Amino acid sequence: MASLARWCFRNRGKVLTIWIILLIGIGVGANRWGDSYNTSFSMPGTDSTKALSLLQSMDAKAAGDSDQIVLHALGGTKLTDPAVEQSVETMLGKVAKIHGIVGASDPYAEVGGKPSGAISSDGTIGYSTVRFQGNQATIKLDDVKSLVSTAQSVAGSKLEVELGGQDIAGTEQSSTGSSEQVGYIAALIVLLLAFGSLVGALLPIVVAIFGLGVGTSLIVIASHGLTIPALAPILAALIGIGVGIDYALFIVTRFRNGVRSGLTHEESVVRALDTSGRAVVFAGTTVCIALLGMLTTRMSFLSGTGVGAAIAVATVVLAAITLLPALLGFRPIGKRVLSRSARRKLRASGPVTGEPTGMWARWAKFVEKRPKILALAAVVVMGVLLIPTLSVRLGSSDQGNDPSTTTTRKAYDLLAEGFGPGFNGPLVVVAQLGSSSDDAAVTQLAAQIRTQPDVVAVIPAPVVQGSSIATITVVPGSSPEAVQTTDLVNNLRDNVVPKAEQGTTMHAYVGGTTAIYEDFASVMKSKVPLFVGVVVALGFLLLMIAFRSLLVPLAAAVMNLLAAGASFGVIVWIFQYGHGSDTLGLGAAGPVEAWLPVMMLSILFGLSMDYQVFLVSRMHEEWVHTKDNRRAVRVGQAETGRVITAAATIMMCVFLSFLLLGQRPVAEFGIGLTAAVALDAFVLRMLLVPSLMQMLGKANWWLPGWLDRILPHFSVEGDGTPPVGKDYLDPDLFRTRAERKAAKAAGADALPGQQAGEAEEDAAPSGRR
């Protein structure tokens, strides 16, 4: 790393040019090719997948997505009034001609001489089902937007028109642009407070922008060869901004410390990269491993998301260890990383040596004196937050959880009012018939379903002549996300369907959107143990290799699980129990998204490793030099406390900014990670970890000899020893312009008036930068 740092420093112009070319070139290529995101996912072997496959074999169009146009007569009118009916019919005719739409049902049509049931009994609420040619993976957003605008063009004082369905929800998703901007602004404010220097605050942000810009463009290009969902760039932005700024922040902080300790400009950069730079590479590797742990689920939806996010993390790490030392090599930048007051103080007082001072040094000493009480307090806090996690219910929130201002939520509420809550998520029982005698079995199955609890309607579809497939639509009495609906699905599959199949050649499967979500939740629950086991085991192994210890990685693994459990407790409290979700504009209470545990745990484990690596690497560096555990823990916490909490604050701001997207799943993600980062940085790394390490003493650094011999050796913290024989101050960093000219003319390197070991008086003119 030292060689890389020195090369980037001395070839700063070339490095900056290369990054500019990469940013523009890859960005232009990605823009020209466009993306090819695929949001579909498969769950082989599940009932819902088998049902969907049978529907596709019967009629490919029947397997396409369907959304609803919901009509609501206002002001005492009814949908059957001639003027309203004519307006609706004209609109539906236009909708049927939109590209990508197969057709739109007529709510006024009759079936067998009777009303179709698409208009409520009081005549004020009705719906039309719009059928698309494909699913979310193939439907164009412009076609869906055309549907929305065409349908709502007839809305007025006598008619309200709202639209519901998964494809319609896609038109209400905000761009990540505004949230990214808020994240960058918040990060800049935190960095200004931490550094007191505009240049020092801007450097990490510039590095993150370059790294994330290249990374997101690579994700777009990769989508043409890999199955990457549309969620991947959102997740990449969420993670890339945070870790990109954090990694640059750690290196810049070490550079500042090097300058203050008396190293020259170049040696400060080299030492920063050879210590904190190593930790950044190691931490970034652990984040990528955690993200790629999603591959263990064998679900393209999650695997592609993990790969996309890992690409973004890898590029921001590359930017931190190459672009950042190059930028620090430019004198005007490197000079102003320290605030003006810090530079004056350094000129006046000389290098800062000895143990760190300040708030975090005082806190580290406080922890050193009272480790048992503080450790107990931290465990109590985490334990209390863990309690709601015990009642977590994984599932998929329906559009009744959308913000009340969205058209999907309004459509959902109108359908529930006019036809009952279960109408928003009907089940479809698809039966494969083996012989003509199975027709009676289908009739018997429909009769049995009618007798089940929480069933309000059973509608068998007429069997097409010569077809071997029959369908039965089942309308539950409860909403799609309700526990009662889940119980109904399980009851049909476990009891009703198997009894109806006995003595027949019929095979029936419970499908439909609601059943698909239930199967997805079940599949995800089964994947979590393997995923957690793989990620925790790999993290344990990496930390054991890095710090030559058993207790340090063991404590890290336990604390990662603690942070995950406590953060899920926060999610359950807000989103499942409904304490504040409506206030935040994120809809009513509902289940926690089934995909959230795997995706969130992968990121959380990676970020937890970041803070653990930065904290313990500094402790281990001090331990190697002094063999004094109490001092090592105290100094390590004192020197990293400020930067870890600043980095955590930045991450929290970035994650909270994603509430601006107004999407409940992304909001769950953002709030969960915000809570996890806050607990991890402020409670675990600044309280529990140092307390435990103070109590464990030298046992922290114990590793059996036989294991030490077979494990590969890798130094996270580098040498960390100041170079020998270097001037204790870099003159060019502190001279005024006039002083530099005078020194150049005289051929002198020393600061004016400075003799060996003596700091000069600060005689800089006012206004000097």
DAHUCOR-V943970 format. One record per helix or strand of 3 or more residues. SS is the DSSP state (alpha for helix, beta for strand). FROM is the first residue (numbers start at 1). TO is the last residue. If there is no record, write none. Layout:
[[SS	FROM	TO] [SS	FROM	TO]]
//
This chain:
[[alpha	2	10] [alpha	12	33] [alpha	47	58] [alpha	60	63] [beta	66	73] [alpha	82	96] [beta	101	104] [beta	125	132] [alpha	141	152] [beta	159	164] [alpha	166	172] [alpha	177	195] [alpha	198	222] [alpha	231	260] [alpha	265	297] [alpha	300	328] [alpha	331	335] [alpha	340	349] [alpha	359	369] [alpha	371	391] [alpha	399	401] [alpha	407	419] [alpha	421	425] [beta	427	432] [alpha	438	450] [beta	455	460] [beta	469	476] [alpha	483	501] [beta	507	511] [alpha	513	547] [alpha	551	576] [alpha	596	626] [alpha	629	661] [alpha	664	701] [alpha	705	710] [alpha	731	734] [alpha	737	746]]
//
